[in-house]
Amino acid sequence: MVKSIVSIVKGDNAKQMVEEALNHLGGVKALIKEGSTVVIKPNGGHEGTPESSVCTSPAVVKAVIEVIRQANPKKIILAEAAAIGCDTMKCLEVSGIKNAAEEAGIDEIIDIKSDTDLVRKRIQNPGSKIKNVKLPRFLIEADHIINVPIFKTHVSMVFTCALKNIKGVVQDTVHGLMHMTNLAAAMMDLWSVIRADLSIADLIRPMEGFGPHTTGTPVDFGCIVASKDPVALDATVCRMIGLAIDDVDYFTAAREKGIGLIDESDIEIRGNTIKEVYKKLYLPYLDGFGAWPEYNFHIENACSSCQGLLAYSMAKLKLLDEYDKNKGIDIVLGRKRDILENIKYGKDLLLIGDCTKTLKKKIEAAGKTCVHVNGCPPGEPHPYWAITDRIDMPDQRTPEQIRIRHEAENDILIERLKAQKSK
């Protein structure tokens, strides 16, 4: 069997690291055809500053464009579809990706969510309930797709890197459907109809802790990881950060779909070794919502944004000594057609996110009450405050009152997180 090649480069200069990583794979001119159209797909799905590690580093995006330009392509496009409820161009602006791409001379930036020239692609032997997807014509017709993710912890899938970043090529309708089925299998179904030629992963400052949004913690790691095989890349990254392959659903789904290589014996590492760069990262989501058995969760059909906020809120309850005070409550995320059976009402029932507004109306029509949190997704402190205060969110607090309380809680939280990690 031909092995998949994964290059690991440790350093402090993004462009040099990207260039060296591609040299280990044969060099950019061997990877990218002269006169071709190249689409670069970063992770720019949420609003997060460059310092937050919510999105791919602008320095890495700029480096990739500049290095790819050495192969003399005809056109380089940067394309992204932000998460449900997020504005793609705003995310690219806040993250610094848009500015970095323009500085590097990008030819075009496309918001996939607003593209209307779509092509239906049928999925052969789907592993999920997704039978077909509509994809942008420009993406299908591109000569090369370059996948440029950042590594982050992720509440739905333990982590996000090369494999999960492909979700950013679909529009909101498909994005939402993927969360209503087996997400790992749905991602492999998507990979079966739209493949990136090359993945270049940003592990310069990856995110550990309560990701994938602003509640995660950036870590100085100093690596670029690249491969033509996204499965081998993600498996290698797991070994670099001390995450067992068997703890991640991606790899089971990839193996069943016949996409990529996973086993260490089937992967050739070039550049730095795993041992040279190894650093254990803090990954709190291995047990999923089973980590909080004293609470009743109803999270079917919920997106990763709301799941992430809720998981962070649960961890915050533990760290701020509020967990035991609120045991036994029912918490609902995602679209629900009918009133759930065997649930409490009143202040012991929390509905989180705009998706639950219809359920709230049905509950009220039945003469019952609940606590509701508005937003798609809600603001970061609101699910936590709804649990502790048992009132609808957002409430009547002024912006200054919100800031003072939020900052005070976060100061304590950061100190306790540091103490927990050092144990």
Secondary structure, DSSP 8 states (H G I E B T S, - for coil): ---EEEEEEE-S-HHHHHHHHHHTTT-HHHHS-TT-EEEEEE---S---GGGTSS--HHHHHHHHHHHHTT--SEEEEEE---TT--HHHHHHHHTHHHHHHHTT-SEEEEGGG---EEEEE-SS-SSS--EEEEEHHHHH-SEEEEE-EEEEETTTEEESTTGGGGGGS-HHHHHHHTTS-HHHHHHHHHHHS--SEEEEEEEEEEEES-SSTTEEE----EEEEES-HHHHHHHHHHHHT--GGG-HHHHHHHHHT-S--SGGGEEEEES-HHHH------TTTTGGGG-TTSEEE-TT--HHHHHHHHHHHHHHHHTT-TGGGTT-EEEES--SS--SS---GGGEEEESGGGHHHHHHHHHTT---EEE--SS--THHHHHHHHH-S-BS-S--HHHHHHHHHHHHHHHHHHHHHHHT-
